[in-house]
Each structure stands twice: as C-alpha cells, then as structure tokens.
Amino acid sequence: MNRIDPRTTDLPYRPHLPPSYTLTPPAMKDAPLVHAMMIACDWLDFGCPNSLLEDVVDSWTELGPDLTTNAWIVRDAQQQIAGYADLTLRSGGRYMMDAYVHPDQCGRGIGTSLVRTAETRARALDAATPLPNATVYNGIPSSNSGAAEIVLREGFTLARCFFRMELDLGREWPNAPMPEGYAIRTFQLGIDTSSVHDAREEAFADHWNHTPEPREAFEQRHLDRESFDPSLWFIITTESGEPAGIALCRNTETEGFVDTLGVRPAHRRQGLGGALLATVFDEFRRRGTPLVALNVDAQSPTNAVALYERAGMRIAHRYDVYSKPL
C-alpha cells in the first residue's frame, strides 16, 4: 500500500477504489446529498434517523478553507454518493475522523479507502506541524461490525465506549428540586462567555482524553454555529453569582440535544446535575420538542450514566471509539 511522504503536506496518495468510483472534495451544495447518505446509514445502524443536516453544515463551516483538503466524497459511475469522510483537528493533537459508506455500496473497499485517506492526511498535517501525542480517533456505532473490522485491520484499537441516552418528553420524569443556595438562569451573550468556558474546562478536567480548549476555539465551535440559542444554555450559580454547573443545549429539527452538562468538582453530589436536567426537560417540553438526547462516556469518572438514568433517560445506542497514534 502506497503512503505519502510524511515530510510533505501534499497528498499524492490515492486510495484504491473500485473502477468508475471517484474521490473528490465536497462543496457546500453537496451537504443535503451527504446528509441523505448518512440517514441511509442511520437506518441500518439504529433503525431510525440519527444525523442532522445542520451538523453537516456546521462541520463544513468549521473546516472552512480546509473543506477542500480534509473532507472527501466517493461517487459511483452515476455520480451518486457512495461514501463520505472528514478529518477535524481538536485540541491536544486529536484528529477526529468521521466516515460513512452507503449501505448499498458496502463490501467494495470504499470504507478502507476513506479510512486510509483520512489517516494519510492526518499524518501529513502532523508531519508539517508535529503535535505531542497526535492520535487519530474514529467513532463507530457498536452495531456496525463491518466498520469495526476495517479500523481494526488498519491498526486502530478500541479506546472508549459512549452511550447515546434519550428521554421521551411524553413521559414523566423524577422531580429534582434546586438545592438551597443555588439559582439557575440562562446564558447572557457578551457577559457569560468567559465564565462558562472556565466552568466547562474545570468540570471536564478529570474526564477521559480531555485537553484544554482555548476560549476562542470554544466560541467558534459553539457560539458561531447556526443552531446556537443562548436561551437553551443554562447556568446554575452560587449566591455570589459564580457558575457551579452548566447545561449547553440546542434545539434541532427532531430533538433537543444536550451538548454539554457539567458540574464543577467543588459543587458535585448536591443534586445540581439533576436540577439542570429537570430544567432542560421542562424547557424542551414547553417548546413542544418530543425528545431530549445526549452522548455520555460509558465509563465517566463522575458516574454520569447513573445520573441520567435516575433522571429518567435510557440508553438508546452505543458508540465505540477507536484510536491510532500517529
């Protein structure tokens, strides 16, 4: 298998694709077609849609000029989208790979080609700007044994498991009163950005694979996205006004989603997480949202899975994260 010269950021490597298949960078106009392909994968993996068009658009917007070098579409002879992958660099030298193959196109080497292309690109970028502990990660639904076989064959190893948890807002959930000495309010743009960023960093400092994220990157990843709604960012404060816990949420076309829920260590085990969840559930129900979902580390050091189960949520799916050091 040919690899690129690790001393250059050029990409001469071309994956072995079946005859008549092509690998090209996406354009923003391709987002609905890529999303439709992802939905086809969702039906196979989960039995229901699980991908959002706005997440595709947000991801490509975040890539910006890198969209032409860090994302790839595979098309067949009829120019139908057969596969897609992208690569995003996060803090701490983490290269996040995301890859899909249309269910009708499985078994033709497309998945292997996409994984090799993304890894090759990560190696080129890391050769140009070396980062300590640079590693490629790929999250795969646990039901997709074929994808797991590909990454294991390519030298990845299982690193961590995550759950998607859900609550049907047509059901009732346990009451979780606000602990004495605390209050809850929504985010104020231009006032709370720094304190919420700091609270998030402290709340997740002891979590798996956490690396500090600069405030500017935090703002770009959250505040600059089209779905950002400050009325769905909740802050629990102490009597002095200091943030003790946060729940950063967004409303999608199908569900309410909790991107981040965290409590600072000094304020844990007082019921703040449950109070935050109850507030989130109440607000989404008030808006007529049918479902609330979130992703959680199955081995969370704060036992977050148990917290969410006590709040009435259930495990809907499992994702396995595979890693490969560069």
C-alpha positions as CSV (number, residue, x, y, z in Angstrom):
1,M,0.0,0.0,0.0
2,N,1.5,3.3,-1.1
3,R,1.7,6.1,1.6
4,I,2.5,9.7,1.2
5,D,5.9,11.0,2.1
6,P,5.5,12.1,5.7
7,R,7.8,15.1,5.1
8,T,5.2,16.9,3.0
9,T,1.6,18.0,3.3
10,D,0.9,17.2,-0.3
11,L,-1.5,14.3,-0.9
12,P,-0.2,12.2,-3.8
13,Y,-1.6,9.0,-2.2
14,R,-4.8,7.9,-4.0
15,P,-6.8,5.2,-2.4
16,H,-7.6,2.0,-4.3
17,L,-11.2,2.4,-5.3
18,P,-13.3,0.1,-7.5
19,P,-13.3,1.0,-11.2
20,S,-15.5,4.0,-12.1
21,Y,-15.5,5.4,-8.5
22,T,-14.0,8.8,-7.8
23,L,-12.8,10.6,-4.8
24,T,-13.4,14.4,-4.7
25,P,-13.7,17.2,-2.1
26,P,-17.2,18.3,-1.2
27,A,-18.8,21.7,-1.9
28,M,-21.5,23.2,0.4
29,K,-24.2,22.4,-2.2
30,D,-23.4,18.7,-1.6
31,A,-24.5,18.9,2.1
32,P,-28.1,17.7,1.6
33,L,-26.9,14.7,-0.5
34,V,-24.2,13.7,2.0
35,H,-26.8,14.1,4.8
36,A,-29.2,11.8,2.9
37,M,-26.5,9.2,2.6
38,M,-25.9,9.5,6.4
39,I,-29.6,8.9,7.0
40,A,-29.4,5.7,5.0
41,C,-26.6,4.6,7.2
42,D,-28.6,5.5,10.3
43,W,-31.5,3.3,9.3
44,L,-29.1,0.4,9.0
45,D,-27.2,1.1,12.3
46,F,-30.0,2.4,14.5
47,G,-33.3,1.7,12.8
48,C,-34.1,5.4,12.7
49,P,-32.6,8.7,11.5
50,N,-29.9,10.0,13.7
51,S,-27.9,12.5,11.6
52,L,-28.8,16.2,11.2
53,L,-28.2,18.4,8.1
54,E,-27.3,21.3,10.4
55,D,-24.5,19.3,11.9
56,V,-23.1,18.6,8.4
57,V,-23.3,22.3,7.5
58,D,-21.8,23.3,10.9
59,S,-18.9,20.8,10.4
60,W,-18.1,22.1,6.9
61,T,-18.4,25.7,8.1
62,E,-15.9,24.9,10.9
63,L,-13.5,23.3,8.3
64,G,-13.7,26.5,6.2
65,P,-10.9,26.5,3.6
66,D,-9.8,23.0,4.8
67,L,-13.0,21.6,3.4
68,T,-11.2,21.0,0.1
69,T,-8.4,19.1,1.7
70,N,-9.9,17.5,4.9
71,A,-13.2,16.1,3.6
72,W,-13.9,13.6,0.8
73,I,-16.8,12.3,-1.2
74,V,-16.8,9.0,-3.1
75,R,-19.1,8.9,-6.1
76,D,-20.0,6.0,-8.3
77,A,-20.3,5.9,-12.1
78,Q,-23.8,7.5,-11.9
79,Q,-22.3,10.3,-9.7
80,Q,-24.3,9.0,-6.7
81,I,-22.7,9.5,-3.3
82,A,-21.3,6.1,-2.2
83,G,-19.2,7.3,0.8
84,Y,-18.0,10.3,2.8
85,A,-15.3,11.1,5.3
86,D,-13.8,14.1,7.0
87,L,-11.0,14.9,9.4
88,T,-11.0,17.6,12.1
89,L,-8.2,18.6,14.4
90,R,-9.2,19.1,18.0
91,S,-7.1,20.4,20.9
92,G,-4.4,18.0,22.3
93,G,-3.4,16.6,18.9
94,R,-6.7,14.7,18.4
95,Y,-7.5,14.1,14.8
96,M,-11.3,13.2,14.7
97,M,-12.2,11.0,11.7
98,D,-15.8,10.5,10.6
99,A,-16.6,8.1,7.8
100,Y,-19.7,6.7,6.1
101,V,-20.4,4.2,3.3
102,H,-23.8,3.9,1.8
103,P,-25.4,0.6,2.8
104,D,-25.9,-0.3,-0.9
105,Q,-22.1,0.2,-1.5
106,C,-20.6,-1.9,1.3
107,G,-18.1,-4.6,0.7
108,R,-16.3,-2.8,-2.2
109,G,-13.3,-1.3,-0.4
110,I,-14.8,2.2,-0.1
111,G,-14.6,2.2,3.7
112,T,-11.0,1.1,3.8
113,S,-10.1,3.7,1.2
114,L,-11.7,6.5,3.2
115,V,-10.0,5.4,6.4
116,R,-6.6,5.3,4.7
117,T,-7.2,8.7,3.0
118,A,-8.1,10.4,6.3
119,E,-5.2,8.8,8.2
120,T,-2.8,9.8,5.4
121,R,-4.0,13.4,5.6
122,A,-3.6,13.4,9.4
123,R,0.0,12.1,9.1
124,A,0.8,14.8,6.5
125,L,-0.6,17.5,8.7
126,D,1.2,16.2,11.8
127,A,4.5,16.0,9.8
128,A,4.1,19.7,8.9
129,T,3.2,20.7,12.4
130,P,4.1,18.0,14.9
131,L,1.9,17.8,18.0
132,P,2.6,15.8,21.2
133,N,0.6,12.6,21.4
134,A,-1.1,13.1,18.0
135,T,-3.7,10.4,17.5
136,V,-6.5,9.7,15.0
137,Y,-9.9,8.7,16.5
138,N,-12.9,7.2,14.8
139,G,-16.3,6.7,16.4
140,I,-18.4,3.8,15.1
141,P,-21.8,2.6,16.1
142,S,-21.4,-0.7,18.0
143,S,-23.9,-2.3,15.7
144,N,-21.6,-1.7,12.7
145,S,-19.3,-4.7,12.9
146,G,-18.1,-4.2,9.3
147,A,-16.7,-0.7,10.1
148,A,-15.1,-2.1,13.2
149,E,-13.4,-4.8,11.2
150,I,-12.0,-2.2,8.8
151,V,-10.4,0.1,11.5
152,L,-9.0,-2.9,13.5
153,R,-7.5,-4.2,10.3
154,E,-5.9,-0.8,9.8
155,G,-4.2,-0.8,13.1
156,F,-6.7,1.0,15.3
157,T,-7.6,-0.3,18.8
158,L,-10.8,0.2,20.9
159,A,-10.2,3.1,23.2
160,R,-13.5,4.0,24.8
161,C,-17.3,3.4,24.6
162,F,-20.0,6.1,24.7
163,F,-23.8,5.9,25.0
164,R,-26.5,8.0,23.4
165,M,-29.2,8.4,26.0
166,E,-32.7,9.7,25.4
167,L,-35.8,10.8,27.2
168,D,-39.3,10.8,25.6
169,L,-40.8,14.0,26.8
170,G,-44.2,12.5,26.6
171,R,-43.3,10.6,29.8
172,E,-42.9,12.0,33.3
173,W,-39.5,12.2,35.0
174,P,-38.5,12.3,38.7
175,N,-38.7,15.6,40.4
176,A,-35.3,17.2,41.1
177,P,-35.6,20.4,43.2
178,M,-32.9,23.1,43.1
179,P,-30.5,22.7,46.1
180,E,-30.6,25.5,48.6
181,G,-28.1,28.3,48.0
182,Y,-28.1,27.9,44.2
183,A,-30.1,29.5,41.4
184,I,-30.5,28.8,37.7
185,R,-30.6,31.3,34.8
186,T,-29.9,31.4,31.0
187,F,-26.7,32.5,29.3
188,Q,-26.1,36.2,28.6
189,L,-24.1,36.7,25.4
190,G,-21.2,39.0,25.9
191,I,-21.2,38.5,29.7
192,D,-21.0,34.8,30.5
193,T,-18.7,33.5,27.7
194,S,-15.5,33.5,29.8
195,S,-17.0,32.1,33.0
196,V,-18.9,29.4,31.1
197,H,-15.8,28.4,29.2
198,D,-13.9,28.2,32.5
199,A,-16.6,26.2,34.2
200,R,-16.7,23.7,31.3
201,E,-12.9,23.3,31.5
202,E,-13.0,22.6,35.2
203,A,-16.0,20.3,35.1
204,F,-14.3,18.1,32.4
205,A,-10.7,18.3,33.5
206,D,-10.9,14.8,35.0
207,H,-12.7,13.2,32.1
208,W,-11.1,10.8,29.6
209,N,-8.9,12.4,26.9
210,H,-9.8,15.9,28.0
211,T,-7.4,18.6,26.8
212,P,-7.8,22.3,27.5
213,E,-9.7,24.2,24.7
214,P,-8.8,27.9,24.2
215,R,-11.7,30.2,24.7
216,E,-11.5,31.4,21.1
217,A,-11.9,27.8,19.8
218,F,-14.8,27.2,22.3
219,E,-16.6,30.3,21.0
220,Q,-16.1,29.3,17.3
221,R,-17.3,25.7,18.0
222,H,-20.4,26.7,19.9
223,L,-21.3,30.4,19.6
224,D,-20.6,30.7,15.9
225,R,-22.8,27.8,14.9
226,E,-26.2,28.5,13.3
227,S,-28.1,26.4,15.9
228,F,-26.7,28.4,18.9
229,D,-29.5,29.6,21.1
230,P,-28.5,31.4,24.4
231,S,-31.9,30.7,25.9
232,L,-31.0,27.0,25.8
233,W,-27.7,27.5,27.7
234,F,-28.4,27.1,31.5
235,I,-26.1,28.1,34.3
236,I,-26.5,27.2,37.9
237,T,-24.9,29.9,40.1
238,T,-23.9,30.2,43.7
239,E,-25.2,33.0,45.9
240,S,-22.1,35.0,44.8
241,G,-23.0,34.5,41.2
242,E,-20.2,32.1,40.4
243,P,-21.2,29.3,37.8
244,A,-21.3,26.0,39.6
245,G,-22.8,23.9,36.7
246,I,-23.8,24.3,33.1
247,A,-26.1,22.7,30.6
248,L,-25.4,23.8,27.0
249,C,-28.2,22.7,24.7
250,R,-29.7,23.2,21.3
251,N,-32.9,22.5,19.5
252,T,-32.7,20.5,16.3
253,E,-35.3,19.6,13.7
254,T,-36.1,16.4,15.5
255,E,-35.0,16.7,19.2
256,G,-33.5,18.7,21.9
257,F,-29.8,17.9,22.3
258,V,-27.6,18.5,25.4
259,D,-24.1,19.2,24.0
260,T,-22.5,19.6,27.4
261,L,-23.7,19.1,31.0
262,G,-21.1,19.5,33.8
263,V,-20.8,20.4,37.4
264,R,-17.6,21.9,38.9
265,P,-15.9,19.4,41.4
266,A,-16.5,21.6,44.4
267,H,-20.2,21.5,43.8
268,R,-20.8,17.9,43.0
269,R,-23.0,15.4,44.8
270,Q,-25.5,18.1,45.8
271,G,-28.1,17.4,43.1
272,L,-27.1,20.1,40.7
273,G,-26.8,17.7,37.7
274,G,-30.4,16.5,38.3
275,A,-31.7,20.1,38.7
276,L,-30.0,21.1,35.5
277,L,-31.6,18.1,33.6
278,A,-35.0,18.8,35.0
279,T,-34.8,22.4,33.8
280,V,-33.7,21.3,30.4
281,F,-36.5,18.7,30.2
282,D,-39.1,21.3,31.3
283,E,-37.9,23.9,28.7
284,F,-37.9,21.5,25.8
285,R,-41.3,20.2,26.7
286,R,-42.6,23.8,26.9
287,R,-41.3,24.3,23.3
288,G,-43.1,21.2,22.1
289,T,-39.9,19.2,21.5
290,P,-40.7,15.4,21.6
291,L,-37.3,14.0,22.7
292,V,-34.1,15.0,24.5
293,A,-30.8,13.2,23.8
294,L,-27.2,13.4,24.8
295,N,-23.9,11.5,24.5
296,V,-22.1,10.3,27.5
297,D,-18.8,8.4,28.3
298,A,-19.9,4.9,29.4
299,Q,-17.0,4.9,31.9
300,S,-17.5,8.5,33.1
301,P,-15.5,9.1,36.3
302,T,-18.4,11.0,37.7
303,N,-20.8,8.1,37.0
304,A,-22.9,10.3,34.7
305,V,-24.7,7.4,33.2
306,A,-26.3,6.7,36.6
307,L,-27.3,10.3,37.0
308,Y,-29.0,10.3,33.6
309,E,-30.8,7.1,34.4
310,R,-32.1,8.5,37.7
311,A,-33.4,11.4,35.7
312,G,-35.5,9.1,33.5
313,M,-33.2,8.8,30.5
314,R,-32.4,5.4,28.8
315,I,-29.6,4.1,26.7
316,A,-30.6,4.1,23.1
317,H,-27.3,3.3,21.3
318,R,-23.6,2.6,21.9
319,Y,-20.7,4.1,20.1
320,D,-17.2,2.6,20.1
321,V,-14.2,5.0,19.7
322,Y,-11.1,3.5,18.1
323,S,-7.7,5.2,18.2
324,K,-4.4,5.0,16.4
325,P,-1.3,7.0,17.4
326,L,0.5,8.8,14.5
